[in-house]
Amino acid sequence: MFESGAAIGPSAFEAELKAQAQAAAEAKKRAEAAQRAKAKAEREAKERANAAILALPPAALLALACVYRQGEGAGRSASWDDKKGDFREAMERLQFKVWLQKQVPG
């Protein structure tokens, strides 16, 4: 049999290992696809929120800034400039923007 070049098929153990490896690879692909879909959904929600923020009239934006400064930003929003209607410090502007994205429905 050896001389004729006949091959013996994989053993049951080898077949089981191969099946387990394939199942693990498929599970990994599904997990990566789910992660990509979740990231895409989060990115799209953020884009919708940003578009909604840009569409707000200035008076509504100032009212939300007032709410932020009295609530979430209380004690942290010391760099508010009444003349400009914005935060002087970039970090506070960023914190306000993150808060605003959560408040404005996209």
C-alpha positions in Angstrom: 0.0 0.0 0.0 2.9 2.4 0.9 4.7 1.6 -2.4 1.6 2.3 -4.5 1.3 5.8 -3.0 -2.0 5.2 -1.3 -2.8 7.8 1.4 -4.6 7.2 4.6 -7.2 9.8 5.4 -7.0 12.0 8.5 -7.7 10.4 11.8 -10.8 11.2 13.8 -8.6 13.3 16.1 -7.1 15.3 13.3 -10.5 15.9 11.7 -11.8 17.1 15.0 -8.9 19.5 15.4 -9.4 20.9 12.0 -13.2 21.3 12.6 -12.4 23.1 15.9 -9.9 25.4 14.1 -12.4 26.3 11.4 -15.1 27.0 14.0 -12.8 29.2 16.0 -11.8 31.1 12.8 -15.5 31.6 11.9 -16.3 32.8 15.4 -13.4 35.3 15.2 -14.6 36.6 11.8 -18.2 37.0 13.2 -16.8 38.9 16.3 -14.7 41.2 14.1 -17.7 41.9 11.8 -19.9 42.7 14.8 -17.2 45.0 16.2 -16.9 46.8 12.8 -20.7 47.1 12.7 -20.8 48.6 16.2 -18.0 51.1 15.4 -19.8 52.1 12.2 -23.1 52.6 14.1 -21.4 54.7 16.7 -19.6 56.8 14.1 -22.8 57.4 12.2 -24.7 58.4 15.5 -21.9 60.8 16.3 -22.1 62.3 12.8 -25.9 62.7 13.1 -25.4 64.4 16.5 -22.8 66.8 15.0 -25.1 67.6 12.2 -27.9 68.3 14.6 -25.6 70.5 16.7 -24.6 72.5 13.6 -28.3 73.0 12.8 -29.1 74.5 16.2 -29.9 78.2 16.3 -27.4 80.2 18.3 -29.9 81.0 21.0 -30.5 77.3 21.6 -26.8 76.6 21.7 -26.3 79.3 24.3 -29.2 77.9 26.3 -27.6 74.4 26.3 -24.3 76.0 27.3 -26.0 77.6 30.2 -27.5 74.2 31.2 -24.1 72.6 30.9 -22.4 75.3 33.0 -25.1 74.9 35.8 -25.2 71.1 35.8 -22.5 68.8 34.3 -20.0 71.6 33.9 -20.6 73.2 37.2 -17.2 74.1 38.7 -15.4 73.1 35.6 -16.6 75.7 33.2 -14.6 78.7 34.5 -13.4 79.7 31.1 -16.8 80.8 29.8 -16.5 84.1 27.9 -19.9 85.9 27.8 -18.8 88.3 25.1 -17.9 85.5 22.7 -20.5 83.0 23.9 -17.9 80.2 24.1 -15.3 78.6 26.3 -11.8 80.2 26.2 -10.0 76.9 27.0 -10.0 74.2 24.3 -10.3 71.4 26.8 -13.6 72.8 28.2 -14.9 73.3 24.7 -14.2 69.7 24.0 -15.9 68.5 27.2 -18.9 70.7 26.3 -19.0 69.2 22.8 -19.0 65.7 24.1 -21.7 66.5 26.6 -23.7 68.3 23.8 -23.5 65.2 21.5 -25.1 63.2 24.2 -27.9 65.7 24.7 -28.8 66.4 21.1 -30.8 63.6 19.5 -29.2 62.6 16.2 
